[in-house]
Amino acid sequence: MASICESGSAPYTLAKSWFTAELKNLPNGKWLKTSFQSSTVSGQDCIHLKSLHIRVYPEKNLLGIWKKWLAASRYCFNQAIAYQRKHGLISKYDLRKVVLKNESLPDWIKESPYHLKVNAIYDANAAFKISRKSGTKQQLAGKFRSIRDRIQSIKFRVEDFKKGTWLPSVTFIIKYPSIRTNSYY
């Protein structure tokens, strides 16, 4: 065993490993402590990492569908925020009824999947609640979503992913493979 330092620990480095670890003896000799110097694993000879950054490039048809869904989601979110700013906080279920039963709802929104719109309305309700709790006035509570936002998202349900694609009942007209990646594996 290695000699004990003044601090009472016996350093030992695992040299034949793809990460660096240091074993130390605690003052009580029965217990060992393993401390890792960094939470980031790095190594020159390590090729296969646990996660990869993959960019997804949908076909032109699928991209058009996704943009339409994103616009419908954003529209419902903004309508929900506007309604709550005017009338105050209501339950998310009542807000869903108000926004989706509105007679002035455009046809292209009515054609979009129901759950995408509902999830956007629920998000708007949660954002409005959080904004009001932080002390924002009702007329300024909640932030509208913009088409210029750098990050835009759509929430899908787990049940919506079937046969390797999202909402196959809507996107069945697109031939496979409809998504390509920059992955080399």
C-alpha positions in Angstrom: 0.0 0.0 0.0 1.2 3.5 -0.6 2.6 5.6 2.1 0.2 7.8 4.1 0.4 11.5 3.6 0.2 14.1 6.4 -3.6 14.5 5.7 -4.1 10.8 6.5 -4.9 9.7 3.0 -3.1 7.3 0.7 -3.4 8.5 -2.9 -3.6 5.9 -5.6 -4.5 6.7 -9.2 -6.0 4.2 -11.6 -3.7 4.5 -14.5 -5.1 1.8 -16.9 -8.5 3.3 -17.3 -10.2 5.7 -19.7 -11.1 8.0 -16.9 -9.0 9.3 -13.9 -10.0 8.3 -10.5 -8.2 8.8 -7.2 -8.6 6.4 -4.2 -8.0 7.9 -0.7 -8.0 6.2 2.6 -10.1 8.1 5.2 -8.8 8.4 8.7 -10.8 5.3 9.5 -9.0 2.6 7.5 -12.0 0.5 6.9 -13.6 2.9 4.4 -12.4 3.9 1.0 -13.5 7.0 -0.8 -13.4 7.3 -4.6 -13.3 10.9 -5.9 -13.5 11.8 -9.5 -11.6 15.0 -10.5 -14.1 16.0 -13.2 -17.7 15.1 -14.1 -16.7 15.3 -17.7 -15.2 12.2 -19.1 -12.5 12.7 -21.6 -9.9 10.5 -23.2 -8.0 10.4 -26.5 -8.6 6.7 -27.1 -12.3 6.8 -26.2 -14.3 6.9 -29.4 -17.8 5.7 -28.4 -19.4 8.2 -26.1 -22.8 7.7 -24.4 -24.5 10.6 -26.2 -24.1 12.2 -29.6 -25.3 15.6 -30.9 -27.3 14.8 -34.0 -28.9 17.4 -36.2 -32.2 16.3 -37.8 -33.0 17.4 -41.4 -36.6 16.6 -42.4 -37.8 16.4 -46.0 -39.4 19.5 -47.4 -42.9 18.1 -47.0 -42.4 17.1 -43.4 -40.7 20.4 -42.6 -43.8 22.2 -43.9 -46.1 20.2 -41.7 -43.9 20.7 -38.7 -43.8 24.5 -39.3 -47.6 24.5 -39.6 -47.9 22.7 -36.3 -45.5 25.0 -34.7 -47.4 28.1 -35.9 -50.7 26.6 -34.6 -49.1 25.9 -31.2 -47.7 29.4 -31.0 -51.1 30.9 -32.1 -53.0 29.0 -29.4 -50.4 29.9 -26.7 -50.6 33.6 -27.6 -54.5 33.5 -27.7 -54.5 32.0 -24.2 -52.0 34.6 -22.8 -54.1 37.4 -24.4 -57.3 36.1 -22.9 -55.8 35.7 -19.4 -54.4 39.2 -19.6 -57.8 40.6 -20.3 -60.0 38.4 -18.0 -57.6 37.1 -15.4 -56.5 33.6 -14.4 -58.9 30.8 -15.1 -58.4 27.0 -15.0 -56.5 25.4 -17.8 -59.6 23.4 -18.8 -61.8 26.4 -19.1 -59.1 28.2 -21.0 -58.9 25.3 -23.4 -62.6 25.6 -24.1 -62.4 29.3 -24.6 -59.5 29.3 -27.0 -60.5 26.2 -29.1 -64.2 27.0 -29.2 -63.6 30.5 -30.5 -65.5 31.1 -33.7 -62.7 33.3 -35.1 -60.2 30.4 -35.0 -58.6 30.1 -38.5 -59.2 26.9 -40.5 -55.5 26.0 -40.6 -55.5 25.9 -36.8 -58.5 23.6 -36.7 -56.7 21.2 -39.1 -53.7 20.9 -36.8 -53.5 18.0 -34.2 -55.6 18.6 -31.1 -53.1 17.7 -28.5 -50.4 20.1 -29.8 -52.8 23.0 -29.4 -54.0 21.8 -25.9 -50.4 21.4 -24.7 -49.6 25.0 -25.8 -52.7 26.3 -24.0 -51.7 24.4 -20.8 -48.2 25.9 -21.1 -49.7 29.4 -21.4 -51.7 28.9 -18.3 -48.7 27.7 -16.4 -46.6 30.6 -17.6 -49.3 33.1 -16.7 -49.6 31.6 -13.2 -45.8 31.8 -12.6 -45.7 35.4 -13.9 -48.5 36.5 -11.6 -46.9 34.8 -8.6 -43.6 36.7 -9.3 -45.5 39.9 -8.9 -46.2 40.9 -12.5 -49.3 42.9 -13.1 -52.1 41.1 -14.9 -51.9 43.2 -18.1 -48.2 42.4 -18.5 -48.2 38.8 -17.2 -47.0 36.0 -19.5 -44.8 36.5 -22.5 -46.1 36.0 -26.0 -44.3 33.6 -28.3 -42.7 35.0 -31.4 -41.8 33.5 -34.7 -38.4 35.1 -34.2 -37.7 33.2 -31.0 -34.4 31.3 -31.3 -35.8 28.3 -29.6 -39.3 27.0 -30.5 -40.8 23.8 -29.4 -43.8 21.6 -29.7 -44.9 19.1 -27.0 -46.0 15.7 -28.2 -47.6 12.9 -26.2 -45.8 9.6 -25.8 -48.6 7.9 -27.6 -48.1 10.2 -30.7 -44.8 8.4 -31.6 -45.6 5.3 -33.6 -43.9 3.4 -36.4 -40.8 5.5 -36.1 -42.4 8.9 -36.7 -44.6 11.5 -34.9 -48.3 11.3 -35.6 -48.2 8.8 -38.4 -51.9 9.2 -39.1 -51.2 12.7 -40.2 -47.8 12.3 -41.8 -48.6 9.0 -43.7 -48.4 10.8 -47.1 -44.6 11.3 -46.7 -42.4 8.5 -48.0 -39.6 7.1 -45.8 -36.9 7.9 -45.0 -38.2 11.3 -44.2 -35.5 12.3 -41.8 -31.8 12.2 -42.3 -29.1 13.0 -39.8 -25.5 14.0 -39.9 -24.6 10.9 -37.9 -21.8 8.7 -39.3 -22.6 5.6 -37.3 
